[in-house]
């Protein structure tokens, strides 16, 4: 228990500092005193679940971003005759290229559980700097994954801004490849506008090198097809 409290405290401190909040500012929001909050961050006080939720709301993050133990993940199960790209996965990765900052943006998708309506609950973490602590990210989404034959749809909601939604559509999931293309759509806030991005979905972590960057950039063939169909497509 001491190790769990220590690790949760480290995450609270990391998120607080990333948001340029002082101990006093966060303590005021939580109606706690500074010394109590300091003990939360050092792990001297074991946090109850209600307090963890209060802290996550104050920091504008999903509560699961504070949890030290990796959430129990559910393997995606399909009938053997319908086995596809996602079968057996409890976690997968997404990559897209952001031309505004000239870099690859990685994502981690955790498959948490299978709901009663046969959808999988998903947590998606984006804009992080270290895969070993990917929950400490710039943007966290939660949502659901649904399968329709060879089509997979992922619908996501931004935990910090519930009005912000994102969607990922993936075709031809009956493949033995370790990667597959998807179309990631949503609203960008820099500037505010709707966007559609080609995203490479992978079963494994990929090297974020020049080779991957070339694959993620819009190609001449992409532009030709966009002009031909008058729509954004990913094949």
N, C-alpha and C positions, 0 to 999 in steps of 0.2 A: 504493500500500500504506500510506503514512504517513497518508493521509486516513482510510482504513478503520480503522486502528488507533486513530486519534484519536476517531473516532465511536463505535467499540465501547467505548473507555475512558469516554467521556462517559455511555454507557448504563449501564455498570457502576456508575459513581459515582452516577447518578440513582437506580438501583434500591437501592443500598446505603443512601443517605440516606433514601429513602422507607421503608425498613425500620428506620430509626433505628439502624443499625449503624456502628460506628467502623471506621477502617482496621485497628486492632489486632484487633478482633473477627473481621472477615472474614479477615484474614491468618492468624489462629490456626486458623480452620476449614479453610483451604486449606493449612495447614502451609507458609506462605510468610512472608517477613519483610515488615515494613511498607513499607520502601522499594521493594521489588519490586512490591507491590500498588499503591503510589502511581504507579509508572512504567506499570503496566497502565492506570491510569485516565487518565494524561496522554498515552498513546499512544507513549511512548518505547520500549516493548518490544512487538514483534510477537507476538501471542498465537497459540499453536498450538491446534489444534482440541480436543485433550484438555483443555487448561486452560480453554478457553471452556465446555466441558461441566461441568467441576468448579465453575466460578464460577456457572453457571446453577443447578446443584443446590444450592449453598450459599445462593443468594439465593431459592430456591424458585420459579424461573421456568422457562419453556421456553427452550431454547437459541436458538430463532429470534427471541426478543425482544431478544437482544443483537446480532444481526446487523445491520450497517449497510446492506448492499445489500438492497433489497427482494427476498425470495425469488422465484425463478422461478415464476410462477403459470401454471396450466394453464387455458385457456378451456374452459368446460363445453360439450361437444359432444353434440348430439342429431341423429338422422336428421331430414332436412328435414320429413318428414311429421309428426314428433313435436316440432317446435320449440316450446319453452315459455318461461316467464318467465326461466329461468336460462340459456338458450342464449347462448353467447358470452361470458358473464361470467367474469372472473378475480377479481373482488372485488365484494361487495355489503354492504349495511348493515342493521342491525336497531335498532329503537327500542322501549323499553317505559317505562311510567311506574311509578316506585317511590313509593308513598304514604308509606313510612316516612320518606323524606327530602324528599318533595314536589318531585321533579325527574324529568326525562327521563334515562334511562340509554341512551347510544348503544353500539353494537357495530360492529366491523368484522370481516367474514368474508373471509379470504384463501383462494382455491382453489389448492392447491399442486401437486397432481399426480393423475393418474389411475392407480389401482392395478391390479394384474393381474386382480382380481376385479370390475373395472368400477365401483369406488367412487371418489369423489373425496376425497382427503385435505383436511381443512379445519383452519385455525387461526382461532379466534375470540377477539377481544380485547374486554374489557368494562371498564367503570368507569375510563375514562381522562378526562383533562381537555383534551387537545389532539389534534385529528385529525392534525396534522402529526407527532406522535410517539405514535401510538396503541399501539405495542408496549409503551410504558411505562404499563402499566395495572394495575388492582387485581386482575383475574382474567383468566387466559388458559386457554383450552380448546383441545384438539386432538381431532380425530375424523374422521368420514367422512360424506359426503353420498351418498344413494342415491335413485334415481328409480324409481317404479313407476307408469307411465302418467301420470295427472294428480296423483300424490301424490309429495311429496318429504319424505324423512326425514333429519334431521341428528342424529347421535349424538355427544356430546361428553364428554370426560373432563378434569377440572381437573388441570392440570400440577402444581400445588402440593399437591393432595390427591387422589390417584388413585382413592380410593373415592367421590369426588363425581362423579356423572354428571348430565348435562343432555340434554334432547331437544327438538327442534323439529320439529313436523309441519306441513306446508303443503299445503293442498288447492287444486284448481282452478288448477294452474300453467299451463294453456293459456290465457294471457291476454296481451294487448298492453299492459296497464297497466304503469306504472313502479313500482308498489307492489303488495304482496299481503300478506294477513294470515296469520300463523302462530300456533300455540299452543306456547309455550315452557314446559317443565315441568322440575322438578328439586327439589332440597332447598335451603331457605333456612337460613342459620345465625343469623339475627337476627329472630325466634327460630328454633330448629331445628324445621322443619316442612316437609312437602311443599307445593309451590306450583304453580299453573298461571297463566301470564301471557299476555295478548294481546300479540303482538309484530308490529309493522309492518316488513315486509321491503321494502327499497328498492334499486333499481339505482343511485340517486344519493344524495348527501348531502342531508339535509333540514334546513331551518331549525328549530331547536329552540325554537319559540315557543309562545304560548298556543293557537294553532290546532292545532298538532300534539299538545299536551298534552291537549286536549279529545278528540281522536280516540283517544288511547291509554288514557284512563280508562274504567273499566267503566261502561256506560250503563244506563239503565232497561230498554232492550230486551235488553241482555245478561243482566240480572237476571231478566227475564221468561222468557227462554229457558232459563236455568239452572234456574228453578223448574219449568218445564214438562217439561224433559228429565231433571231431577235430575242434571245434569252440566254441566261447564264447556265451552262451545262458542265457536268463533270462526268467523264467516261472512264 
